[in-house]
Amino acid sequence: MNEPFMTPLPQRFFYAGPVLGVVLDWAGTTVDYGCRGPAAVFVETFREFGICVSPAEARQFMGLAKKDHIRAMCGLSSVKAQWMALHGRVPEEIDIDTIYARTEPMMVYPLEAMVKIGDTVSDIREGLNAGMWTIGITRTGNEMGLSLNEVNLLPELELTARLATIENRFQAAGAHYTVESMGDILPVIDEISDRLSRSEHPLHPS
């Protein structure tokens, strides 16, 4: 019996060069030392439903999709016992859906304390639609579309004109601020914090 013809697999290409990019997790990796925020949300959400869970109980399922996380917490013997005492049954899928619906907004709340930073008009619109402060990047992003070397070679008057055009485009889209690069962000964040302390809202700034 003849063996079936097998097409040989193409030789795998092994890359030999520098790292070209990274993908960052958010809470616990980038902005939340100790990943305390999400665990606190799960504890608070379950408390609203009359169930006491500890941060350690909430934390052990971190990394799962939020609904799967809630489902796993509902499977804990301590949670099932409390739910049984309150409702005469263990948590069901409809309960998981209800808890999830409450958890999601508590994860990105309050949105007026959030800042959307981007280099396109779409970024600005996304931030505004979500009720966030918005900052447009003019010099180093998509709207300029040039490498650092190309930007440095531009005549000063041309660079100034291009930056002004991009800034006007972002402002016309509703951006609260524009900066040339990410290196200029921190003073703007400080200013936004000051405005928030005066009860200013991104959708209704004074």
C-alpha positions as CSV (number, residue, x, y, z in Angstrom):
1,M,0.0,0.0,0.0
2,N,1.4,3.3,-1.0
3,E,2.0,5.9,1.6
4,P,-0.1,9.1,1.2
5,F,1.7,12.0,-0.4
6,M,2.6,14.6,2.3
7,T,3.5,18.1,1.3
8,P,6.6,19.1,3.3
9,L,6.0,21.9,5.7
10,P,7.9,25.1,4.9
11,Q,11.0,25.7,6.9
12,R,10.3,27.8,9.9
13,F,11.9,31.2,9.9
14,F,13.8,32.0,13.1
15,Y,14.0,35.6,13.9
16,A,17.3,37.0,15.1
17,G,17.0,40.6,16.1
18,P,15.8,43.0,18.8
19,V,12.4,42.9,20.5
20,L,10.0,44.9,18.3
21,G,7.1,45.4,20.6
22,V,5.3,44.5,23.8
23,V,1.7,43.9,24.9
24,L,1.0,45.1,28.4
25,D,-1.6,43.9,30.8
26,W,-3.3,46.7,32.6
27,A,-4.1,46.3,36.3
28,G,-1.1,44.9,38.3
29,T,1.3,45.3,35.4
30,T,1.0,48.8,34.2
31,V,-0.9,51.0,36.5
32,D,-2.1,49.2,39.6
33,Y,0.7,48.2,42.0
34,G,-0.3,44.9,43.6
35,C,-3.4,44.6,41.4
36,R,-5.6,45.8,44.2
37,G,-8.3,47.6,42.2
38,P,-9.9,44.7,40.5
39,A,-9.9,42.5,43.7
40,A,-11.5,45.4,45.6
41,V,-14.3,45.7,43.0
42,F,-15.2,42.0,43.2
43,V,-15.3,42.2,47.1
44,E,-17.5,45.3,46.9
45,T,-19.8,43.8,44.2
46,F,-20.4,40.7,46.2
47,R,-20.9,42.8,49.4
48,E,-23.7,44.6,47.5
49,F,-25.4,41.2,47.0
50,G,-25.1,40.4,50.7
51,I,-22.1,38.1,50.3
52,C,-18.8,38.5,52.2
53,V,-15.7,37.5,50.3
54,S,-12.1,38.2,51.2
55,P,-9.6,39.9,48.8
56,A,-7.7,36.6,48.8
57,E,-10.8,34.7,47.6
58,A,-11.4,37.3,44.9
59,R,-7.7,37.4,43.9
60,Q,-7.2,33.6,43.3
61,F,-9.2,33.8,40.0
62,M,-7.5,36.9,38.6
63,G,-6.8,36.7,34.9
64,L,-10.0,35.0,34.0
65,A,-12.6,36.8,31.9
66,K,-14.8,38.8,34.3
67,K,-17.8,36.6,34.0
68,D,-15.8,33.4,34.4
69,H,-14.1,35.1,37.4
70,I,-17.6,35.7,39.0
71,R,-18.7,32.1,38.1
72,A,-15.6,30.7,39.8
73,M,-16.2,32.8,42.9
74,C,-19.9,31.6,43.0
75,G,-18.5,28.1,43.1
76,L,-16.6,28.7,46.3
77,S,-18.1,26.8,49.2
78,S,-18.2,30.0,51.4
79,V,-20.1,31.9,48.7
80,K,-22.5,29.0,48.0
81,A,-23.3,28.7,51.8
82,Q,-24.0,32.4,52.1
83,W,-26.2,32.4,49.0
84,M,-28.1,29.4,50.2
85,A,-28.8,31.2,53.5
86,L,-30.1,34.3,51.7
87,H,-31.9,32.7,48.8
88,G,-32.5,29.1,49.7
89,R,-30.4,27.9,46.7
90,V,-26.9,28.1,45.3
91,P,-26.0,30.8,42.8
92,E,-27.4,30.1,39.3
93,E,-26.4,31.4,35.9
94,I,-28.9,34.2,36.1
95,D,-27.3,35.3,39.3
96,I,-23.9,35.3,37.7
97,D,-25.3,37.5,34.9
98,T,-26.7,39.9,37.5
99,I,-23.4,40.2,39.4
100,Y,-21.5,40.6,36.2
101,A,-23.8,43.4,35.0
102,R,-23.0,45.2,38.3
103,T,-19.2,44.5,38.2
104,E,-18.5,45.8,34.7
105,P,-19.2,49.5,35.3
106,M,-17.4,49.4,38.6
107,M,-14.2,48.3,36.8
108,V,-14.0,51.6,34.4
109,Y,-15.8,54.0,37.1
110,P,-15.9,57.0,37.4
111,L,-15.2,57.6,33.7
112,E,-14.7,61.4,34.3
113,A,-11.6,60.4,36.2
114,M,-10.2,58.7,33.1
115,V,-8.0,60.1,30.4
116,K,-8.0,58.9,26.8
117,I,-4.7,59.6,25.1
118,G,-4.3,59.0,21.3
119,D,-2.9,60.1,18.1
120,T,-6.0,60.0,15.9
121,V,-9.3,61.8,15.7
122,S,-11.0,58.4,16.3
123,D,-9.1,58.2,19.7
124,I,-10.5,61.6,20.7
125,R,-14.0,60.7,19.7
126,E,-13.8,57.4,21.6
127,G,-12.7,59.2,24.7
128,L,-15.4,61.8,24.4
129,N,-18.1,59.2,23.8
130,A,-17.0,57.4,26.9
131,G,-17.2,60.6,29.0
132,M,-13.4,60.8,29.5
133,W,-10.8,63.6,29.3
134,T,-9.0,63.5,26.0
135,I,-5.4,64.3,24.9
136,G,-4.2,64.3,21.3
137,I,-0.6,63.6,20.4
138,T,0.5,65.8,17.5
139,R,4.2,65.4,16.8
140,T,5.0,61.7,17.3
141,G,1.8,60.1,16.2
142,N,-0.3,59.1,13.2
143,E,-1.4,62.5,12.2
144,M,2.2,63.7,11.6
145,G,3.2,60.2,10.3
146,L,6.9,60.9,10.1
147,S,9.9,59.3,11.7
148,L,12.0,61.1,14.2
149,N,14.7,61.7,11.6
150,E,12.1,63.0,9.1
151,V,10.6,65.4,11.7
152,N,14.0,66.7,12.6
153,L,14.8,67.4,8.9
154,L,11.7,69.5,8.4
155,P,12.2,73.3,8.2
156,E,11.0,74.9,11.4
157,L,8.2,76.9,9.8
158,E,6.9,73.8,8.1
159,L,7.0,71.8,11.3
160,T,5.2,74.5,13.2
161,A,2.5,74.7,10.5
162,R,2.0,71.0,10.5
163,L,1.7,70.8,14.3
164,A,-0.8,73.7,14.2
165,T,-2.9,71.9,11.6
166,I,-2.9,68.7,13.6
167,E,-3.7,70.6,16.8
168,N,-6.6,72.3,15.2
169,R,-7.9,69.0,13.9
170,F,-7.9,67.5,17.3
171,Q,-9.5,70.6,18.9
172,A,-12.2,70.5,16.3
173,A,-12.9,66.9,17.2
174,G,-13.3,68.1,20.8
175,A,-9.9,67.2,22.4
176,H,-9.4,68.8,25.8
177,Y,-5.7,69.0,25.3
178,T,-3.0,68.5,22.7
179,V,0.6,67.7,23.3
180,E,3.5,67.0,21.0
181,S,4.6,63.6,22.6
182,M,4.0,61.3,25.5
183,G,6.9,63.1,27.3
184,D,4.6,66.1,27.7
185,I,1.7,64.2,29.3
186,L,2.4,64.4,33.1
187,P,1.8,68.2,33.5
188,V,-1.5,67.8,31.7
189,I,-2.5,64.9,33.9
190,D,-1.7,67.1,36.9
191,E,-3.9,69.9,35.4
192,I,-6.8,67.5,34.9
193,S,-6.4,66.3,38.5
194,D,-6.7,69.9,39.6
195,R,-9.8,70.4,37.5
196,L,-11.3,67.3,38.9
197,S,-10.6,68.6,42.4
198,R,-12.7,71.6,41.5
199,S,-15.6,69.3,40.4
200,E,-15.0,70.0,36.7
201,H,-16.4,67.2,34.4
202,P,-14.8,66.4,31.0
203,L,-18.2,66.7,29.3
204,H,-19.0,70.0,31.0
205,P,-15.7,71.8,31.8
206,S,-15.9,75.2,33.2
